[in-house]
Amino acid sequence: MTTPNAVGRLPWERMFARHVADDSGDVITAILKQAGGDGTIAFSGGFPHPATFPREALEESFTRILQDPASLQYGPTAGLAGLRDWFAGWLADHDGTRPAEDELMITSGGMEGLGLVVKCLVDPGDRVVVEAPTFMGALVSFQRASARTEAVPVDADGLDVDALERLLTGPGTPPKLLYTIPDYQNPTGVSLSTERRHALVALARRHGLLIVEDVAYRELGFGDDRRPSLWSLAPDVVAQVGTFSKTFTPGMRIGWISAPADLVGQLVRAKQNTDQCSSGLGQLLLEDYGRSGRFDQGILASRSFYRARCRIMTDALAEHLHEGVRFTRADGGFFTWLTAPDTVDPDAFQEAARAAGVTYVPGAAFYPDQRGERELRLSYSRVDDATIPEGVRRLASALASSDRARR
């Protein structure tokens, strides 16, 4: 038993697990706190806009759904049968492949899904591969598992599959899995080309590599180009992790995993020791919303909403950023990615942006090796249309003031 020190305080610095001491999860906590209510324009949080939430549909369903005993009771760990049946059919209609009953489970959001995959597959020291840059939440999950996280670059066509092949054929124990966001990636907004999707799954089959496909933004494309999901191309080597936070509501905390039955069986066992089961009320509301046809209608409305908002952001960036600052032009999702020239002092820029009342997420949070000091992620999803140009103007001013070449 640990003995308290002289003033009654436990020696926490010695009690925490080793992975906690170097944990970068505080970045996510800080983002969740940034609401922009103090006059700050918050381009930092990748939140869906409340205007896209199906309030009327939920109000119509709520009283009726409450009559179902399953709404307030513990439920099956893999998820309620009705929701899984509806969503399996939805995947078949939209992606051409229907998961079997033992190949689909419901999770408490996408983050739990990723956490369960890591918990079941990754031992300390295992090699895992991510995109560079990639979602910071995934990096934290791998860090907490004490994995060896290696990065493969992305370009305008997504993950560099040739670079991945070079890594896989190199020396050492083969990586256990690849984590990728092929559609409207967080943080860059770019998507994996169809050609590379086929090459990637072929590569994974040759090398016995599991692909963990995060499809958080897949339904939020701005055009008609729906590329095949990696899971639909190769369900034998892909675990698809998804969330309904962007297409339904984040407050319900509902997601899914579609993967080979052997893996799903282990994930269900692991979930029994986390939250045991996802919200029955949320699952019933989502199923009712989906079977009514309003789920697809809501997705169409959300695409239009975010398309307009992205255009405002892109136009403002083109107008206000000085030459030498590059940014991605997303075709879907919530994000754009800025790269400042080497002449920008990153510390001075961060200070100037803070003083100007505009927030972003520094690029280093999206790399396993903390590079990216002159890169940053901007989210346009929750900032009001009229506010976006002013936020970009403030950001551009902060960049210019910290550019040594322009002083």
N, C-alpha and C positions, 0 to 999 in steps of 0.2 A: 504493500500500500504506500502511495506517495505521501510524504509528510509535508504539510503546508509550511511556508517559510515564516519568518518572524512576524510579519504583519498579516498573516492569514491568507496570503495569496499563493495559489498553486504555481509551481514553476512551469508555466505553459510552454515556454520556449524549448524545454526538454521533453515535454509530453507529446507534442504533435508528431504525427508520422513524418518521415523525411520528405515525402512528396508535397506536404502542405507548406513547408518552409519556402519552397521555390514556386508555389502555385501562382499562376497568372490570372486566376478566376476573378480577381478584384476588378479587372477591366470590365467584365460583363456586369458585375454588380453596379459599377459606376454608371454604365450606360443605362441600365434599367431605372436609375434614379433621375436621369436627365430628361425632364419633361418640358423644359423651355418656359416654365411658368413665371420666371423672374425677369422676363425680357430677353433672355438668351434664345437665340435661334439654334435649335438642336438638330443638326444633321447627323448626329451620332447613332441614335437608336433605330434599328430596323423593325419598327413597329407597324403592323397594319393599321390603316386609318379606321376610326370608329364608324365613319360613314359607310363602310363596306360590311358592317356587321348586320346579320339578318334579324333585326329586333322584332319586326312585325311578325315574321314567321315563328320566332321563338315564343312571342306572346300568345299566338294562336295555338301553339302546341302544348304549352307548359301545363295548363290545368288538366288537359286530357292525359298527358304523359304521366302526370303524378298519380293517376289512378292505377297505373301498372305497378304491382309490388316490386318489380325489378328496379324501379327508378331510385329507390332509397335503400336498397339492400346490397350486401356483398354480391358480386357476380363472378362468373367464370374468369379465371386469370387470363385466358387467351382472348377474352372479349365476348360480348353478347352475340349469340348466334345470328340474330336478325340483322345486326349491323354488319357483321362479317359477310353474311350472304349478300346483302345489298352492295357492299363495296367490292366484293369479288366480282360481281356482275358489272359494276361500273368500270373496273379495270379491264375486264374483257371487252366491253364496248369501246373504250377509249384507247387501249394499248394492245388489243388483240390477243391477250393472254389472260386466262383466269387461274388464279392460284387455287390449289386444292384446299380442302378444309384445314389440313394440318400444315399448310404453308403460309398461313396468314394469321397474325395476331394483332390485337389492339393495344396501344401503349398510351401512357400519359404524356403525350406530346412527343415531338421528334427527339428532344434531348434525352428523354428516358430511353427511347429506342436505341440511340447511339450508345448510351451508357450500358445498356444490357449487352449489346454486341461486344463492347470492350471487356466487360466483366466476364463474359463467357469464353472469349478467344485470346485475350492478350495477357501473357505472363510478363513479369519484369525481364527486361532485356530483349524482348521480341522486337524485330524490325517491322515497322509499319510505314507506309508511304502516303504522303499527302500532296496536294497541289500547293504551289508556292506563288501567290498567297492562298490561304484557305480560311474557313470558318474558325474563329478563335475558340468556340466551344468544343470543337473536336480536338484541338490542340491541348486544351485543359484535360479532357478525358484521357487522352493518351499519356499525358504527363503524369496524371494520378495513377495510371497503371504502370508507371516506370518503363514505358516502351522506349525504344530507340526510333525516334521519328525522323524520317528523311523526306526531303522535298523534291518534287519534280516541277519544272516551270510550266506556266500557262502562257498562251499568246492569244491572238484574236480568235483562234479556232479552238480554244480550250486547252485541256491537258496535252502536253507534248508527249505523244505516245512513243516516239522514237527515243526520247530521253529516258522514258520509263523502261523501255526494252534494254537500253544500255545498263541501267541500274540492275535489272533482273538478271542479266547475264554476267554481272561482275562477281567478284570474289565474296566469300562469306555465306552465312546461312541465309536462305532466301527469305524475303519479307513475307509476313503472314497475311497481310491484307493491304488493299489500297482504299483510301477514303477519297471520294470525288463528288463534286456537285456539278453535274453536266449541264444543267439548265439554269441560265441566268445566275451565274455563280455568286455566292457571297464570299469575298467582297467585290469582285471585279465587274460583275454583270455580264461576263462573256459566256458563251455556250459552246459545248463540244460539238464539232462538226459531225455529220452523219458518217462520213468516211472514217473518221477517227473512232467513232463508237464501234463500228464493226471491227476495226483493227484492235481496239482495246480488249474486247471480249475474246477475240481469237488469241491474243497474247496471254490473257488470264488463263485460258484453258490450257495453253501449252505449258505454262509454268506452275499450274496448280495454285493460282493466286485468287483469293476471295476479293471481289469488288464490293465495297459498301457504297451504295449509290444513295445520296441524299437528294430527295426531290422536293425540298421545301418550297421552291418557287416555280416548279414545272408548269403549273396551270396558269401562271400569270404572264404568258407571252403576249406581246403586243401585235403580232402578226398572225398569219395563217400557217406558218411553218411549224408543224408539230413533229419533231424528230423522234425516232423510236427510243423508248427508255432502254437503258442497259439491261434491266431485269427482263423486259420482254424479249430481248435478243438472246439472253443467256441466263435463264432462271436457275441453271445448275451451278453457276459460279458467281451469282449476284445476290446480295442481300439489300433489298430496297427499304430505306428508312424514310418515312414520310410524316407529314404533320397536316392537320386540318386548321392550324392556327391562322393561316393566310387565306383560306377559302371558306371558313366557317366562323370561328371566333377563338382567339387565344385563351380566353378565360375558361373554356371548357377543358383544356389540356387533354386533347385527344390526338393520337397519331397512329401509325401502323408500321409493321414490318412484314414484308413479303419475301420469303427466303426458302431455301431447301428445307424439307421437313425435319431432317436431323438437327439442323441449327435451330429452327423454331421451337422444337421440343425442349432444347436446353434453355432458350431464352424465356420460355414460359416458366420453367423451374426457377430461373433467376428472378423473375418478376414476383414470384411468390414470396421472396425474401426482401423485396423493396416496398412496393405499395400494395401488393397482393392482387389488386384488380383496379382497373381504371373506373372513373365515375360512371355508374349505371345511368344516372339522370342525363349526363352529357351524351352518352352513347345512344340512348333512346331518342333524344332530341335530334341528334345528327341523322339517325336512321329515318325519322319522320320527315326531316327536311330533305333528305336525299330522295326518298321514294316519291315525294310530292313533285319532283322535277325542278324545284327551286334552287337546288344546289348548283346545277348547271347554269341556270339563269343568273345566279349570284356571281359565278365565275366570270361570265361574260361582262357583267356590270363592273366587276373589279378590274378586269383587263382594261376597259375603257377609262376607268378612273385613273389608274396608275399610268396608262399611256400618256394621258394629258399632262399629268404631273411630271413625268419624266421629260416630256418635251419642254416644259417650262424650265426645268433644271438645266437641260442641255443647251437651250438657247441662252440662258443667263451665263453659263460657263463660257460659251463661245464669245459672248459680248464682253465679259469683264476680265477674264484671265489674260495675263500678258503672254507674249510669245515665249515658248520654251516650256510651258506647263502643259502636259498631256493628260487627257482624260478619256475614259472609255465611254462609248455610246451604247447603252444597254438596249436590248430588244425585248426586255421583260424584267420582272422582278422589282427590287427596291433600291438598287445601288449603282453608283458610279465610282470609279477608282481614279484618283489623281496622282500623278508623278511630277514632282517639282524638279527643276534643274539642280545640278550639283552646287550652284552658287547660293542656294537658299540655306540659311542657317536654321536647322530644325528646332533648336531651342528657342531662338528668337521668334520664329514663326508661331510656335505653340503659345508663347507669352503674348504675342500680338493678337492672336485669335481670341485668347481668353479675355484680353482687355476690350476687344471689339464686340464681345458677347455672341460668339458663334462657336459651336462645338462640332467636332468630327472625331473619328477614331484613328489614332496614329497607326501607320502601316506595320510597325514592329509587332503589334498584337496578332498579326495574321501569319507570322512566320515562326517556325520552330527554333530558328537560330537568331531571332531578334533583329534581322536586317530590315530594310524598308523604312529607314528613318526619314526619307524624303517622299514617302508615299502616304496616302490617307484614303479612308473610305468615307463617302458621303451617302446618306440615305435621304431620299426625297419622299418617302412613303407617307410620313405623318405631318410634315410641315405644310401649312396652308399655302395654297397657290400664290396668294398675294405676297407672302413672306419670303418665298424662295429667292426671288431676284435680290432682295435686300440682303439676305444671308450670304449669297454668293458674292455680292459686292463687298461685304465686310471681309469675307475670306480672301478675296483677291487683293484687297488693300493690305491685309496682314501678310500675305505672301510677298507683295511688292516691297513692303517695308523691311522684310527680313532677307531680301535678296542683295547680297553683297555687291553683285555686279551692277546694280541699279542705284547704289547710294552715291 
